[in-house]
Amino acid sequence: MLLRKSPPYDPTKDFTPISMLGRATLFLYSHPSVPAKTLSGFIAHAKANPGKLVYGTGNAISMLLHVQIARATDTKLLHVPYKGEGPMTPDLLAGRLHLAFISTLSAISLAREGKLRPLAVLLQNRSTLLPDVPTIDEAGLPQATVRHWAGVFGPANMPREIVQRLNKEIVTALKRPEVLDKLLSYGYVVEGSTPEGLATINRDDLVLWRRLVKEAGIPVE
């Protein structure tokens, strides 16, 4: 939406926040050919080889994250955008890319096989999927604050009583083991919220994303 000059909707005015569902388990992977085995090591390697390493992005979230990381670490990597993680992953596997954020669970299997090297996970706590991988904060990059989340919204101006009822039912459902397992199978860590909490997350993230798009000079179509 932020990469379009004339988006078809306003994300704060045209929807009613109901509840968060969870945060995507977004891992930062490097290709095993890169000699560094940690994120700090990768950054040092990138600084020693400015403009020689290549990172890929499959969506706007990962693009904004790379902007934050590059600014925080003063590193210069070549950027190759893709229309999704699907077409990007083979190039990372082949070593044509050196770094990328990936949310799909298939990449976790590739990491377990040693075909990709996970450097960090974009969560507040470590993921049970790869518990030995540090969080982005633990890896030394607390500046990476872009969040990848999912929430439930309704149409604009929903009656308050309906919003509260839906919120109660959703938050209750998120505590059920079968729902927890299903969301985990999609790579999400469950996190419910109040309608007000979701509204705050949505508003704050939009402010951050707009600033990053402008500062980085990302083209808007």
TACORUR-V14306 format. One record per residue. RES is the residue in one letter. PSI is psi in radians with two decimals (999 if undefined). OMEGA is omega in whole degrees, -180 to 180 (none if undefined). D_FIRST is the distance of its C-alpha to the first C-alpha in Angstrom with 2 decimals. Layout:
RES|PSI|OMEGA|D_FIRST, RES|PSI|OMEGA|D_FIRST
This chain:
M|-0.75|-178|0.00, L|-0.24|-180|3.83, L|0.25|178|5.41, R|2.38|-180|5.55, K|-0.66|-178|8.53, S|1.33|180|8.58, P|2.61|-176|5.75, P|-0.04|-178|8.28, Y|2.84|174|8.36, D|2.03|-174|8.87, P|-0.22|178|8.57, T|-0.43|-176|11.98, K|-0.46|-172|13.83, D|0.07|-179|13.17, F|2.72|176|14.09, T|2.05|179|17.20, P|2.41|179|17.26, I|-0.98|178|20.16, S|2.58|167|20.51, M|2.67|171|19.26, L|-0.75|-180|20.32, G|3.13|179|20.39, R|2.41|180|19.20, A|2.45|176|18.77, T|1.65|-174|21.73, L|1.93|180|20.26, F|2.56|173|23.19, L|2.07|-176|23.55, Y|2.57|169|25.94, S|2.85|175|28.13, H|2.46|-177|30.40, P|-0.28|179|34.01, S|-0.35|176|35.29, V|2.20|-174|33.97, P|-0.45|-178|37.05, A|2.42|-179|35.29, K|-0.01|178|35.14, T|2.89|180|33.21, L|-0.73|178|30.04, S|-0.65|177|32.31, G|-0.68|178|34.33, F|-0.75|180|31.38, I|-0.75|178|30.35, A|-0.71|179|33.99, H|-0.70|180|34.14, A|-0.68|179|31.02, K|-0.57|179|32.58, A|-0.26|-179|35.80, N|1.07|-175|34.09, P|2.29|177|31.49, G|0.09|-178|29.36, K|-0.34|180|31.03, L|2.64|-174|28.75, V|2.29|173|25.57, Y|2.64|180|22.52, G|2.68|176|19.91, T|2.40|-180|16.31, G|-0.02|180|14.93, N|3.02|-177|11.37, A|-0.60|-179|9.11, I|-0.87|-179|11.25, S|-0.55|178|14.42, M|-0.79|-180|13.51, L|-0.61|177|13.15, L|-0.75|179|16.27, H|-0.60|176|18.18, V|-0.82|179|17.49, Q|-0.78|-178|18.98, I|-0.77|-179|21.83, A|-0.71|180|22.73, R|-0.68|-178|22.96, A|-0.52|-174|24.93, T|-0.12|-178|27.31, D|0.82|178|27.61, T|2.66|-180|27.30, K|1.84|177|26.44, L|2.60|175|25.17, L|2.44|-175|24.11, H|2.28|174|20.54, V|1.92|179|19.91, P|2.53|179|16.39, Y|2.78|176|16.55, K|1.08|179|14.72, G|2.81|180|15.30, E|-0.48|-179|18.06, G|-0.98|179|20.55, P|-0.28|-179|21.23, M|-0.70|-172|21.05, T|-0.76|179|23.65, P|-0.62|179|26.61, D|-0.57|175|26.31, L|-0.72|178|26.40, L|-0.63|-177|29.38, A|-0.13|-180|31.09, G|0.10|175|30.80, R|-0.39|170|28.83, L|2.65|179|26.26, H|-0.30|-175|27.60, L|2.48|177|24.77, A|2.56|169|21.62, F|2.33|179|19.83, I|2.35|180|20.21, S|-0.33|-176|19.66, T|2.49|-177|21.62, L|-0.36|179|25.14, S|-0.54|179|26.78, A|-0.49|178|26.37, I|-0.71|176|28.49, S|-0.69|178|31.30, L|-0.62|178|31.08, A|-0.72|179|31.41, R|-0.50|178|34.41, E|-0.07|179|35.96, G|0.18|-179|35.61, K|-0.35|174|33.37, L|2.67|180|30.56, R|1.93|178|31.12, P|2.22|-178|28.98, L|-0.54|-178|28.89, A|2.81|176|26.92, V|2.42|-177|24.79, L|1.25|176|21.84, L|2.85|177|23.47, Q|-0.57|178|25.76, N|2.80|180|28.64, R|2.63|-180|29.67, S|2.43|176|28.73, T|-0.28|180|31.63, L|-0.65|176|30.43, L|1.34|-171|31.47, P|-0.31|-180|33.34, D|-0.12|-178|34.76, V|2.21|-178|31.43, P|2.76|172|30.76, T|2.90|180|27.71, I|-0.56|176|25.69, D|-0.81|-180|27.68, E|-0.54|-180|30.94, A|-0.09|175|30.18, G|0.30|-179|30.06, L|1.15|177|26.42, P|-0.21|-180|25.66, Q|-0.26|179|23.25, A|1.55|-172|20.65, T|-0.02|177|18.95, V|2.31|-176|15.39, R|2.51|179|15.48, H|1.81|-173|14.50, W|2.94|176|15.15, A|2.47|180|15.17, G|2.96|179|16.04, V|2.21|178|17.20, F|2.66|173|15.91, G|-3.13|177|17.71, P|2.87|-179|17.30, A|2.56|173|17.58, N|0.67|174|21.10, M|2.49|177|22.59, P|2.45|-175|26.22, R|-0.71|-177|26.87, E|-0.57|178|29.51, I|-0.72|178|27.31, V|-0.78|-179|24.63, Q|-0.69|180|27.50, R|-0.78|179|29.08, L|-0.70|179|26.02, N|-0.79|-180|25.38, K|-0.77|-178|29.03, E|-0.70|-179|29.04, I|-0.82|-179|25.94, V|-0.66|177|27.30, T|-0.77|-180|30.67, A|-0.60|-178|29.39, L|-0.21|179|27.68, K|-0.14|-179|31.22, R|2.38|-178|32.69, P|-0.68|-178|33.66, E|-0.56|177|32.45, V|-0.74|177|28.95, L|-0.80|-179|28.97, D|-0.70|-179|30.19, K|-0.80|179|27.68, L|-0.65|177|24.64, L|-0.62|179|26.40, S|-0.38|176|26.87, Y|0.04|178|23.09, G|0.42|-179|22.96, Y|2.42|171|22.01, V|2.11|-173|24.10, V|2.35|177|24.51, E|1.74|176|23.66, G|3.03|-180|23.86, S|2.99|169|23.35, T|2.85|174|24.11, P|-0.67|180|21.63, E|-0.64|179|21.92, G|-0.73|178|21.31, L|-0.69|179|17.99, A|-0.70|180|17.00, T|-0.79|179|18.08, I|-0.79|-179|16.24, N|-0.81|-178|12.90, R|-0.82|-178|13.75, D|-0.70|-180|15.26, D|-0.65|178|12.61, L|-0.69|177|9.99, V|-0.81|180|12.90, L|-0.81|-177|13.67, W|-0.72|179|10.38, R|-0.71|-180|10.23, R|-0.76|-179|13.88, L|-0.72|178|13.77, V|-0.75|-178|11.40, K|-0.82|-178|13.85, E|-0.63|-177|16.93, A|-0.17|-179|16.41, G|0.55|179|15.71, I|2.24|-177|12.89, P|2.39|178|12.45, V|2.22|-176|9.55, E|999|none|9.96
